[in-house]
């Protein structure tokens, strides 16, 4: 009788356990079948269909909360356990290290395998790995270093100085965005079209920057992907090697890929490999980072995809929330199309609250949070979402006043933001010239040609003479002396001004506003500059509110208030605290209760999209916001907000008009419902409320208006040419009078009372 041969540990490098005894093969077969059965248990039919697809390219259209990560990792486990591929024969790519780690953690919980050598990671991480393995072919030193964003900016500044490039005409950060943006489009300097001297100079810097990086043996983040793409493009043997190795390529969050990332994936996949892409075109919200939602349509065409599986069952939210999200996103064109549903009940209706002002909106939210706490909801299960970072200031103030702990997710608290700290440093130095920290922060901001060497000499002079930096600066000449003169002029000009006007004057005359306006003109910096300008405007609003509430409205008192508010209620990681964040930062997260604030036209949707007439991406952003809520959703808006220290009257967001009325519960009993032409134009028949705390006045007719009656500030009106608007200011009466109206589509306009022909809504 022959001796029994033990089964060896299965080597996953081989697709079939060659050389095993028959008894061992049978045992392995039964083991794999049992493992596959265990993997597939608990999956719904659509998830199961996606997991067990044959080796072919596919698009898995995964709605919010539909279990896409589970499907992706289970697909990997299924391919391995069914012997279709070895762990080293597939490549899985996602966008964040956190997501990649979660994928590996889930995989190791499903299969008894060593994931150490598997190719699972981010685009940048996988490209770095490939370049390390083939550094010679990529024309890189073996020990090449990676520049982070800060190091890259420093390298560009050093280069521009050596090339005598004017850093005021060509701001270094703008140059950085130009270089990185070009690379993300797959372009080298010689491939960038330059039709004017300004762009040609930028291209020259781009070319010299690449040469400098090559000499120094360093690469930036965008270079990792471009260099790796070029390596595979020109080296057929290497390309074929990886195409033969990675028979299965799996991609998470495919809707966020940019053009170069998609081209890199196409190279690796070749003509025969399977590209398994998971994504949701309805959640494509990163166009400003270069994401191209059109890659999903290109995938269907380029890979002849026959299998589009829709994951529509949602495991997160109640039915009313999903129905609202479906109704909203159905207004977008060119969607691949899906409809979220849940086995849960409809749940609570969506709560809508209209306030008189943004301050009232924040107070109401605080009251509701206290009620939620009484109901047993933890603060960490509540999120306050906003379209613009500047909106957080009013909310933060209300939370601090109420003693509620919070943390700003994915961003900084208002008074900790760079532009706010710069502005406060100007005022700190005006109040106290001995404040060395304030002086160092702003002496060369905005850039005024005072370099590091000049600052070092200033510090050395202060040390030698035992004085403050201000005293040393007062004895200096040239550009440092001009800076001292600027601070003195700001102090003299604002001596008798009210607090909000002091801040406004400092922002305008320090050069901060002008500097960010220049940045705003740059495509690569537009979004960042707009946010910084919005925050600076909000600083004026903060001062206006402070004057209204404080007994001492001096600049010193406001500086003290800002310091205290920036330091209080900063929750630790383990504390029970509210989450404040932009909608962009909320993607991928979920909460028991979500407040979506500031739902006004021009704010959400953003004015840029309103002006362009294309609301698709803004609508996707609203869709993402709605689907963050599991059980309770609040939508809030205000009739007026402070803008640049003045009251601004807004129209309600058009997105509210796209939500079915039967899903909504109004929580504004003090507001009187009025008829609106907007209601008949909107799919839901939504009717705005007006008249805070009092019955609405009788409508003003065109006849009474023609007789010289004034319109009320805040009143909604209709004009035959410009459409709907809100009255923001009035001057005079009769034939000599005029009215300023913020129109929903046409912007702000002054119209003569005699010829306006307005109708009250």
Buried (B, 14 or more C-beta within 10 A) or exposed (E): EEEEEEBEEBEBEEEEBEEBBEEBBEEBEEEBEEBBEEBBEEBBEBBBBBBBBEBBBBBBBBBBBBBBBBBBBBBBBBBBBBBBBBBEBBBBBBBEEEBBEBBBEBBBEBBEBEBEEBBBBBBBBBBBBBBEEBBEBBEBEEEBEBBEEEEBBEBBBEBBEEEEBEBEEBBBBBBBBBBBBBBBBBBBBEEBEBEEEEEEBBBBBBBBBBEBBBEEEBBBBBBBBBBBBBBBBEBEEBBEEBBEBBBBBBBBBBBBBBBBBBBBBBBBBBEEBBBBBBBBBBBBBBBEEBBBBBBBBBBBEBBEBEBBBBBBBBEBBBBBBBBBBBBBBBBBEEBBEBEBBBEBEEBBBBBBBBBBBBBBBBBBBBEBBEEBBEEEBEBBBBBBBBBBBBBBBBBBBBBBBBEBBBBBBBBBBBBEBEBBBBBBBBBBBBBEBEBBEBBBBBBBBBEBEBEEEBBEBBBEBBEEEEBBBBBBBBBBEEBBEEBBEBBEEBBEEBEEBBBBBBBBBBBEBBBBBEBBEBBBEBEBBBEBBBBBBBBBBBBBBBBBBBBEEEEEBEBEBBBEBBEEBBEEBBBEEEEEBBBBBBBBBBBBBBBBBBBBBBBBBBBBBBEEBBEEEEBBBBBBBBBBBBBBBBBBBBBBBBBBBBBBBBBBBBBBBBBBBBBBBEBBEBBBEEBBBBEBEBBEEBBBEBBBBBBBEEEBEEEBEEEEBBEBBBBBBBBBBBBEEBBBBBBBBBEEEEEEBBBBBBBBEBBEBEBEBBEBBBBBB
